[in-house]
């Protein structure tokens, strides 16, 4: 499962070079988190934030579920987000993949209009909002 969030700066157009975060989690709750501008300029989430993500998964017979906290201090300090409230403009997408040849598949919450699978395209993320 992959979670992508982009927070364009106020007045900044949504492009593939905006600051965005990605969280990749497997059914065993192994977490990889990164941030940066564009696909090639990624940095790993600093350790002090990883500890507060409280990544948990539950494996059921026919599915698995995920719980993840995204630390607000990480979004503010590392990603340059000035505030996080109902006025915050952001975009997101969620992905599920399996690259095992016998069950290979790709799924996305919001469509990606690209000839090859590429989840690092913020211009294809869905607009979202925080509700009080």
N, C-alpha and C positions, 0 to 999 in steps of 0.2 A: 504494500500500500504506500502510495506516495502522496504527500500533501505539499502543494505549492501556493505561496502567498506573495503577492506583490503590492507594495505600498508606494505609488508614485508620489513624489514631492508635490506640494500644492502648486498647481499651474503647470506641472510637468506632464507632457503627453505620455500615454501608455505605449511603451516600445519594448522590444526584446532586450534592451540594455538598461532597463530600470532595476533598482535594487529589489531583489526578491529572495525569499527563503525556500528551501526545500527540505522536507522531512521524509525519510525513507524508513519504513518499519516492516519487519517480517513477522510471521505468526509467533515467533519465539521472543518477541519484544526487543529484538536487536534494533537499535536506532542509529541512523546516520543523519546528521543535520548539517546544512551548509547555508551560506548566504553570499551575496555578491551581485555585481552588475553584469549581466550576461552569463552565458553558459561556461565560458572559459575562465572567468575571474571569480572563482568560488573560494571561500574560506570555510574551514570547519567551525562549527559552533564551539565557542570556548567551553572548557570543561565545567566551569562553575554554573553555567546555564543547563548543561546536559543533566546534571544531578537533580534539577528542579522540574524537569519535564514529566516525571512520574509516568513514564511509558509503561502501559500494561496491556496485555492481550489475554484473551480467553479463547481457547480452542474448543469448538463444539464438534459434533460428529459431522456436520455438513457445512460448516462455516467457521470463521474466527472473527472476533470483534476486537476493537482497539480503543484505548483511552489515552489521550496525550494532552498535556498542558504545555502551552507555548508561553514561556516567561516574558512578561511585559518589559522588564528591564533589558532583555536581549533585543527586543524589537526597537526600543528607544535608543539604547547606546550603540549597538552594533549596526543596526539597520537605518538609523537616523530618523526614526519615527517620532515626530514632536509630541503627539498625543494619541491616545487610543480611546475613542468614545464614539458616540453615534454620528459624529460629523466626519469621522475618519473614512477617507475613500480608499478602498482596496479591492483587489481582484484575487480570485482563487481558482484552483483546479485540483481535482483528486484523481489519482490513477491507480489502476490495478493491472499488474502484468504477470505473466508467467512465460519465461523464455525456455522452459523445458520443451523439447521438440514434440513430444507426444501430446502436450496440452497447451501449446503456445497460444497466447491471446493477449490482447491489449484492450483496456477499457478506460474511458475518461468520463468524468462528470460533465464537462463542457466540451463540445466538439473541437477538434484540432484539424484545421484545413491545411494539411501539409502532406506532400507525397509520401513521406516516410515517417514512422513513429518518432516523435521528438517532443518530449514533455517540457523542455526548457524554452517555451515560446509564450511569454507573458501576454502577447497580443491576442492569444486565444483563451485567456482566462475569463471567467465569469465575474461580473461586477457583484460585490457583496456589501453588506453593511452590518454594523454592530447594532443590536437593539438593546434598549435599557431593560 
